Amino acid sequence: MSCISDCIKYLLFIFNFIFLICGLAILTLGVIVHLQVSGITDHIDTNLLFPSITLIVIGSIIFVISFFGCCGAIRESHCMTITFASFLLFILIVQVAVAVYVFVVVKNNDDKVDITENYEKVFKNYGMNNDSTKMIDLVQSSLHCCGVYSSKDFILHNRSIPPSCCGLTEEQTCSSKDVYEVGCVQELKRAISNAGTILGSLAIAIAGVELIGIVFALCLANSIRNAERRGYRV
């Protein structure tokens, strides 16, 4: 193996540690987003669960792929290096597809799903249905919002303003001066749009890193094959 091939081997090994971190980042973000929106999407029809679940799967698979990359680089195995590059290419294609889906579908969620109508239906059951009540309180506490359009929605429905409109617990009383002024529909749309931007941008950024890894892996595999043909390896 030449000096250049040795450099590629160690660079590929280093890149696999980067892939490991990237996989952990994807997995963590996917889990966080999934946990945050799973309770909401049970009541409101959004497309945010698909990319979050996909990123969880991708993050998990990257750990396995990193194993092939590390072993292939250290052992200078042509087969394992090619396997690593092939798996990484497949993941890269999936990530780009997810990123496109997120930017096109999730960020334009307003055009496909009437969040306002769905949220109003859930809001009408506040205080009468346990699941709806928990969902509304979760949204209001997490997004620092109140009501559908404003806190006046509770007054219109002859209800007192709940503690979640002030970020308080059930035992505490919400003061009128501490009530969140913005409505939850507006904040939900903003949260979905921001989540779509983060998920899509992260997928594209990591795909760029993976593309570099694929190039290094193919270069190393080619060097290993050439060395084997020339009889430098046993």
C-alpha positions as CSV (number, residue, x, y, z in Angstrom):
1,M,0.0,0.0,0.0
2,S,1.3,3.4,-0.9
3,C,1.6,6.4,1.5
4,I,-1.4,8.0,-0.2
5,S,-3.4,4.8,0.4
6,D,-2.4,4.7,4.0
7,C,-3.6,8.3,4.4
8,I,-6.9,7.4,2.8
9,K,-7.2,4.4,5.2
10,Y,-6.8,6.5,8.3
11,L,-8.9,9.3,7.0
12,L,-11.7,6.8,6.3
13,F,-11.3,5.5,9.8
14,I,-11.6,9.1,11.2
15,F,-14.6,9.7,9.0
16,N,-16.3,6.7,10.5
17,F,-16.2,8.4,13.9
18,I,-17.7,11.4,12.4
19,F,-20.5,9.1,10.9
20,L,-21.0,7.7,14.4
21,I,-21.6,11.2,15.7
22,C,-23.8,12.1,12.8
23,G,-25.8,8.9,13.4
24,L,-26.2,9.8,17.0
25,A,-27.3,13.4,16.1
26,I,-29.9,12.0,13.6
27,L,-31.2,9.5,16.1
28,T,-31.4,12.0,18.9
29,L,-33.1,14.6,16.9
30,G,-35.6,12.1,15.5
31,V,-36.5,10.8,18.9
32,I,-36.9,14.3,20.3
33,V,-39.1,15.4,17.5
34,H,-41.1,12.2,17.6
35,L,-41.7,12.5,21.3
36,Q,-42.7,16.1,21.0
37,V,-45.2,15.6,18.1
38,S,-46.6,12.1,18.7
39,G,-49.2,13.3,21.2
40,I,-50.2,16.1,19.0
41,T,-50.4,14.1,15.8
42,D,-52.9,11.7,17.4
43,H,-55.4,14.5,17.3
44,I,-54.1,16.8,14.5
45,D,-53.3,15.4,11.0
46,T,-49.7,16.4,10.2
47,N,-47.0,14.8,8.1
48,L,-44.2,15.3,10.7
49,L,-44.1,11.8,12.1
50,F,-42.8,10.3,8.8
51,P,-39.5,12.2,8.6
52,S,-38.9,11.8,12.4
53,I,-39.4,8.0,12.3
54,T,-37.3,7.8,9.1
55,L,-34.4,9.7,10.7
56,I,-34.6,7.5,13.8
57,V,-34.1,4.4,11.5
58,I,-31.4,6.1,9.5
59,G,-29.5,7.1,12.7
60,S,-29.6,3.5,13.9
61,I,-28.4,2.1,10.6
62,I,-25.5,4.4,10.5
63,F,-24.1,2.7,13.6
64,V,-24.0,-0.6,11.7
65,I,-22.6,1.0,8.6
66,S,-19.8,2.6,10.7
67,F,-18.8,-0.8,11.8
68,F,-18.2,-2.0,8.2
69,G,-16.3,1.2,7.5
70,C,-14.0,0.9,10.5
71,C,-13.3,-2.8,10.0
72,G,-12.8,-2.3,6.2
73,A,-10.4,0.5,6.7
74,I,-8.3,-1.1,9.5
75,R,-8.2,-4.6,8.0
76,E,-7.8,-3.2,4.4
77,S,-10.7,-5.4,3.3
78,H,-11.9,-4.7,-0.2
79,C,-15.2,-6.5,0.4
80,M,-16.1,-4.7,3.6
81,T,-15.0,-1.3,2.2
82,I,-17.2,-1.8,-0.8
83,T,-20.1,-2.9,1.5
84,F,-19.6,0.2,3.6
85,A,-19.7,2.5,0.5
86,S,-22.8,0.8,-0.9
87,F,-24.7,1.0,2.4
88,L,-23.6,4.6,2.8
89,L,-24.8,5.5,-0.7
90,F,-28.2,3.9,0.0
91,I,-28.5,5.9,3.2
92,L,-27.5,9.1,1.4
93,I,-30.2,8.6,-1.2
94,V,-32.8,8.0,1.5
95,Q,-31.7,11.0,3.5
96,V,-31.9,13.3,0.4
97,A,-35.4,11.9,-0.3
98,V,-36.5,12.6,3.3
99,A,-35.0,16.1,3.1
100,V,-36.9,16.8,-0.1
101,Y,-40.1,15.4,1.5
102,V,-39.7,17.6,4.5
103,F,-39.0,20.8,2.6
104,V,-41.8,20.2,0.0
105,V,-44.5,18.5,2.2
106,V,-43.9,19.3,5.9
107,K,-42.9,23.0,5.4
108,N,-45.9,23.5,3.1
109,N,-48.2,21.7,5.6
110,D,-50.7,24.6,5.6
111,D,-51.6,24.0,2.0
112,K,-52.4,20.3,2.6
113,V,-53.8,20.1,6.2
114,D,-56.2,22.5,7.8
115,I,-54.5,22.7,11.2
116,T,-56.9,25.4,12.4
117,E,-60.0,23.3,11.8
118,N,-58.5,20.2,13.4
119,Y,-57.3,22.2,16.4
120,E,-60.7,23.9,16.9
121,K,-62.4,20.4,17.0
122,V,-60.0,19.3,19.8
123,F,-60.3,22.6,21.6
124,K,-64.1,22.3,21.8
125,N,-63.6,19.1,23.8
126,Y,-61.3,20.8,26.3
127,G,-62.3,19.9,29.8
128,M,-64.8,17.3,28.6
129,N,-62.4,14.8,27.1
130,N,-59.2,13.8,29.0
131,D,-57.1,13.2,25.9
132,S,-58.1,16.5,24.3
133,T,-57.4,18.3,27.6
134,K,-53.9,16.8,27.9
135,M,-53.2,17.6,24.3
136,I,-54.2,21.3,24.6
137,D,-52.3,21.7,27.8
138,L,-49.2,20.1,26.3
139,V,-49.3,22.5,23.3
140,Q,-50.0,25.6,25.4
141,S,-47.2,24.8,27.9
142,S,-44.7,23.7,25.2
143,L,-45.3,26.5,22.7
144,H,-46.2,29.3,25.1
145,C,-49.5,30.0,23.5
146,C,-53.2,30.1,24.6
147,G,-56.4,29.1,22.9
148,V,-56.9,28.7,19.2
149,Y,-56.4,32.3,18.2
150,S,-55.9,33.9,21.7
151,S,-56.9,33.4,25.3
152,K,-60.3,34.9,24.5
153,D,-61.3,31.6,23.0
154,F,-61.7,30.2,26.6
155,I,-63.9,33.0,27.5
156,L,-66.0,32.5,24.4
157,H,-66.5,28.9,25.4
158,N,-67.4,29.9,29.0
159,R,-64.2,28.4,30.4
160,S,-61.7,29.8,32.8
161,I,-58.1,30.3,31.5
162,P,-56.2,27.1,32.5
163,P,-52.7,27.2,34.2
164,S,-51.1,25.9,31.0
165,C,-51.7,29.3,29.4
166,C,-49.2,30.7,31.9
167,G,-46.8,27.8,32.0
168,L,-48.1,26.8,35.5
169,T,-49.1,23.4,37.0
170,E,-52.7,22.4,37.6
171,E,-52.6,23.4,41.2
172,Q,-51.6,27.0,40.4
173,T,-53.8,29.9,39.3
174,C,-53.1,31.7,36.1
175,S,-53.1,35.5,36.5
176,S,-54.5,37.5,33.6
177,K,-51.2,39.5,33.3
178,D,-49.2,36.3,32.8
179,V,-51.4,34.8,30.1
180,Y,-49.7,34.0,26.8
181,E,-51.1,36.4,24.2
182,V,-50.4,34.5,21.0
183,G,-52.8,31.7,19.8
184,C,-51.7,28.1,19.5
185,V,-52.6,27.6,15.8
186,Q,-50.1,30.3,14.8
187,E,-47.4,28.7,17.0
188,L,-48.2,25.2,15.8
189,K,-47.7,26.2,12.2
190,R,-44.4,28.0,13.1
191,A,-43.2,24.9,15.1
192,I,-44.0,22.5,12.2
193,S,-42.2,24.8,9.7
194,N,-39.2,25.2,12.0
195,A,-39.0,21.4,12.6
196,G,-39.2,20.8,8.9
197,T,-36.3,23.2,8.3
198,I,-34.1,21.6,11.0
199,L,-34.8,18.1,9.9
200,G,-34.3,18.8,6.2
201,S,-31.1,20.9,6.8
202,L,-29.6,18.3,9.1
203,A,-30.3,15.5,6.6
204,I,-28.7,17.5,3.7
205,A,-25.7,18.5,5.8
206,I,-25.0,14.9,6.9
207,A,-25.5,13.6,3.4
208,G,-22.7,15.9,2.3
209,V,-20.4,14.4,4.9
210,E,-21.4,10.9,3.8
211,L,-20.7,11.7,0.2
212,I,-17.1,12.5,1.2
213,G,-16.9,9.2,3.0
214,I,-18.1,7.3,0.0
215,V,-15.4,8.9,-2.1
216,F,-12.7,7.9,0.4
217,A,-14.1,4.4,0.7
218,L,-14.1,3.9,-3.1
219,C,-10.5,5.3,-3.4
220,L,-9.4,2.9,-0.6
221,A,-11.1,-0.1,-2.1
222,N,-9.5,0.7,-5.5
223,S,-6.1,0.9,-3.8
224,I,-6.6,-2.4,-2.0
225,R,-7.7,-4.1,-5.2
226,N,-4.7,-2.7,-7.1
227,A,-2.3,-3.9,-4.4
228,E,-3.8,-7.3,-4.5
229,R,-3.4,-7.6,-8.2
230,R,0.3,-6.5,-8.0
231,G,1.0,-9.1,-5.4
232,Y,1.8,-6.7,-2.6
233,R,-0.7,-8.5,-0.3
234,V,-0.8,-12.1,0.8
